[in-house]
């Protein structure tokens, strides 16, 4: 299945191929050149290339490694069994083996993270660990202290250069896939999801089904996403709504609130429209101050789900 996903098919295989600030690439390349990658904690927002750079370094070294997703396989027994089965055997590639633990911030900080710390110490002679997380403050200090912590937070001054590099990469991918495209449409997608490269590629692959990507298809897909959200709210499917938010939140989550406002007359029971407008105003104001936009948007949609009647 993975070979059909562009994020896997076109995943960089070397440090040089990764789209990152030059100082980060120099640091990662130094690890490869020394043939000694320390335990790492890579911290940054989703899709910026944390797992990609980890895989690229290990591919260049020719090292044996496994990838474990902390959000899917985060209980202690599963983690212990997978790490033990892998780390306790001799590497066919010689040298150290490595465990890439994605989304380590999903691991329970009271139980699973302390256990992981013990695993890292127990297998330190022949196995290294590369952890990735979206929120460094959710990783306990004893784990952080056993890793070199590298933040994937890019200065705004670097945004144009990185976006330009990815714009060029995206056009090469679309040309290889024989997909027609409009430069303006590509620019809009990049601007919406920057710096989430994974989301950009996933969106482009979704849009490419018709064989071309233009500004018109973007508006159609945005409308379909809003229709899907309204259906979830109407059916009061809270868990699915949270997943929708995680997949659709972008740099301006208030645009989702505005989308509901624009279709209120068409989709919302007349008696509920005033309440919806008040909620939109309240949560748009809150969005200017909250630390976590995703949580704020979920809170808004939860209240809409509870208090607003849809047609």
N, C-alpha and C positions, 0 to 999 in steps of 0.2 A: 504493500500500500504506500509506503513512504516514498518510493520512487516516483509516484504520481503527484506528490506534494512538491511544489516549487521550492519551499523553504528547505527541503531536504535535497532535492535534485541539484539545486544551485548553491548549497551551503559551501562556504569557503573551506578549502582544505589546508591552507597554510596561514600563518600569521600575516604575511604580506597581503594576502587577498582580503583580509577582514577590513571593514570600514570602521575605523576607530581613530581617535586623535593620535598623532604621531608619537607623543610621549608614552602612551599606553602600549602602542605597537612595539616601540623600542624596548620597553620593559619586558613584555611577553617574549619577544625574540631573544632577549638575553637569557631567559629561563631555558629556552630551547637550545641555544648555543652552548650553555653550560651543561646540558643534559641532566639538569637537576631542577625539577619543578617542585617547589616547596608546597606544603599545605596552603591552599588559597581560599579566601572568602571573597567572591566577586559580588558586589552589591550594586544594584541599579534597577531602574524601571523595566517593565516587561519588554522583551523584543529588541533590546539594545545590542545584543551580541555576546552575552556572558557565556552561555553554553557553547556557542559557535567558536569563540576563542579558545575555550577549554578543549574542545574536540580537535581544533586545528593544531594546537601545541602537541597534543598526544599523538595525532596522526603523523606530525613531522618527526617525533621521536621514535615512532614505530612501537609505541608502548601498548601493552594490553590494558584495556579499561572497560568498565561497565558504566551505564547511566541509570541512576535510580531517581524516580520522581517522588519527592517528599510529600506532595499533596495527594498522591495516589497510593503510595506504599510507605506510609508514615508511622505505622505502629511498630513497637519495639521488636516483636518477634519476627516480623517480615524483614525489617532492616537488619537484624542480627543474622538471620539465616542467609540473606543475599550477600551481605558483606563477608560472613564467615566462609561461605562456599567459594567465593571468589578470592578473597585475600589469603586464605590458608594454603592455596596451591601455588606451585612454582610457575612462573611466567614462561611461556614458550618464546617470547620475544626477548628474553633476558632482561636484566635490570628491574626497576620498580614497576609494580602495577598501580593502577589508579582507579579510584571510585569518583565519578562525577555525581554529586548529589544535588539535583535540581530542586529549587523551591524549598530550601532547608528551613526557611522561616515558617513553613507550615507544620514543622515538627513540634510536638508538645514541649514547651520549655521546662516543664516540671519533671518529665519522665524521659521522653525520647531523646532530647538534646543532650542531657547528661550521659545517657547510655552511649550516644554517638561519640562523645568525648572519650569514653572508656575504650570504644572500638578503635578509635584513632591511635590511642596509646598502645593498645594490645598488638596492633598489626603494623606499627610504625616502621619496623625493620624492612619490610618488603612491599608496603603499600602506602601510597600517598592519597590525599583527599582534596578534591576541588569542590567547594560548596558554592552554590549560587543562591541569591535571595533578592527579593524586591525591597525588603525593609530590614536594614541592618540592626535596628533597635529591637527586633524580635529574636535576635540570636543572642543566647546567653554569653556573658563575658568569658567564662572558661573555654568556650568554643572559639570565640574571636581571638583569644590570646594564643591559641595553638595554630593560628593561620596568619598569613600575610593578607591583610585586608586591602582590597583594591576597589575604589569607588568608580562607577561608570556614570559620573555626573559631568556632563559636558558644559563648558562655558558657552554662553549665548553667542560669543564672538566666533565660535567654531561651527555653529549651526549651518551657515551658508555653504561652507566647504564640504562638510559631511553630507549635506543634502544633495549637493551637486554631484558628489561621487556616487551616491546611491541612485540618483536620477540617471546617470550614465549606465550604471549596472542594470537597472530596471529595463532600460531600452534594449540592452544587449539580450536580456532574458526574453523580452517580448519578441524581438527579432528572431531569436532561436526557436521560439514556439510558433512563429509565423502568425502573430497576432497584430492586427492593425491597431494603431493608437493615435490619440490626439495629445500633443504635448501639454496642452492646458489641463486636460483631464488628469494626466499623470502628476502634474504639479499640484493640483487640488488634493489628490490622494496623499501625496507626500506631506503637504502642508497640514492636512488633517491629522495624520497619525505620527508625524515625526516626534521622537526618534525611534518609534517602534517599527523596526525594519521587518520583523516577522509579520506584523499586522498588515503592513503595506503589501507584502508579497501575497498573503492570503486573500486580501481584498482584490488584488489584481487578478489572481487566478479565478476568483469567483466571477468577476466582471467579464473575464475573457471567454466565458462559455459561448457567448454569441459570436465570437470570432473577431470582435473589435471592441475597443474601449474609447468612448467619447463622453463629452459632458452630459449628454442626454441620458446615458445609461446610469450615470452616477445619481441623478435625481430619482430615477425609477427605483434603484436599489435602496436609497434612503427612505423612500416612501414605503417600500415593502418592509423594511426594518421597523418603521413606526407602526405599521399595521400589525406586525407580529407582537410588538410590545403591548398594544392596546388589547389584543386577544388574551395575553397573559394576565393583564390587569383585570379584565372582565371575568376571567375564569378563576381569579384569585390564586394563581399558581406562583407562590412566593419564591420557591427554590429556583424555578425556571426563570423568573424575573431577575433574580440575582445573577444568574448565568448570562442573561441577555445584557445586563449592565456591564459585566466584566468584558464582554465581547464587543460592546458598542460605545463605551465611554471614550471620549476623545479629549483633546485639549480644552474644549469648551462644552462641558456637560450641560450648561444652561440651554444649549441649542435643542436638547431633547425636551426640556420643559417648554421651550418655545414651540416645538413641533406639536405638542399636545394642545397648547393654546390655540394654534392655527386651525386645528381640526375639531375644536370643542363643539361647535354648533352641529357638526355632522355626526360626531361619534358619542357625545355625552348627553345624558338625559338633561332636559332643560332646567329642572330643579337643582341639578348638581353643578351646573356651570359656574355660578357665583363662588361656590366653595372651591372648585378647581382653580379659578383665577386667584383667589386669596392664597391658596397653597403655593401656586407658582410664584407669586410675588414674595411670599415669605422665604421660600427656599432659594430663589434667585438671589435675594439679599444675603442669606446665610452663606452662599457659595463664595462670596467675596472674602470670607473670614475663616472658613473651616480649613483644617489641615488635610483632611482626606475627602476629596471630591466624590470618590466612589461611594463612600459610606453616606455622604450627604444626599446623593442621588437616590440610593436605595431607600433611605429614610423617607424621602419625598414620595417615591413611588409606592412605598408601603402604606403611607397615609392616604394616598390617592386610592389605592386598592381597597382600603377599609371604609372610606367615606364618600367616594364618588361612584355614582351609578352610570353605567354605559348602556347605550342603546342595543 
